[in-house]
Amino acid sequence: MTDSIQNLSRRRFARSATAVGLALVSSASLGVVAPQAAKPVPKGGGNEAGFLGSNQITASIMRQYRSVGIIQIDMGIVVSAMPQRERAQAATPALRAAWRGVAQEFVNSFFIPGRVPDTQILGQRMQAVTDRVIGPGIARVVLLSVIVR
């Protein structure tokens, strides 16, 4: 094998190993608990009653004025009461915009390329902006996956 092919193979291996590592770590710390005591919700990975999923939230990882990667966040909220669920659905565009801003701020302030993202900080910030948009204690943020490419 030539040196260039061997280096390319090492890079591919490093990328796939990083992706697997990030997937394992992010799946271990997915749930975010609100500061106040939350009512228990049946588990089901998005199948529980009151779960409102969202499209993928993305943010660019920038270093020295160039893009070096992207972070993809699959998430949703759990709202148990029907009137509040309708309110949350109506606020979905504002929530998505706020979540995008939080994701980009998280990448710019807390994420170091090559390391596993801190899902606790990300989840707390997503919960804070959700409480600000919808109202405190109405919805609980659930991070389903955090992928860095």
GIFENGI-V808333 format. One record per backbone hydrogen bond with DSSP energy under -0.5 kcal/mol. CO is the residue of the C=O (numbers start at 1). NH is the residue of the N-H. Records with the same first field share a line. If there is no record, write none. Layout:
BEGIN
CO = NH ; NH
END
This chain:
BEGIN
2 = 6
3 = 7
4 = 8
5 = 9
6 = 10
7 = 11
8 = 12
9 = 13
10 = 14
11 = 15
12 = 16
13 = 17
14 = 18
15 = 19
16 = 20
17 = 21
18 = 22
19 = 23
20 = 24
21 = 25
22 = 26
23 = 27
24 = 28
25 = 29
27 = 30
30 = 143
48 = 51
50 = 79
51 = 53
52 = 77
57 = 73
59 = 71
60 = 62
61 = 68 ; 69
63 = 66
66 = 63
69 = 61
70 = 149
71 = 59
72 = 74 ; 147
73 = 57 ; 75
74 = 144 ; 145
75 = 54
76 = 142
77 = 52 ; 79
78 = 140
81 = 85
82 = 86
83 = 87
84 = 88
85 = 89
86 = 90
87 = 91
89 = 92
91 = 95
92 = 96
93 = 97
94 = 98
95 = 99
96 = 100
97 = 101
98 = 102
99 = 103
100 = 104
101 = 105
102 = 106
103 = 107
104 = 108
105 = 109
106 = 110 ; 111
111 = 113
112 = 115
117 = 119
118 = 122
119 = 123
120 = 124
121 = 125
122 = 126
123 = 127
124 = 128
125 = 129
126 = 130
127 = 131
128 = 132
129 = 133
130 = 134 ; 135
131 = 135
135 = 138 ; 139
140 = 78
141 = 32
142 = 76 ; 144
145 = 74
147 = 72
END
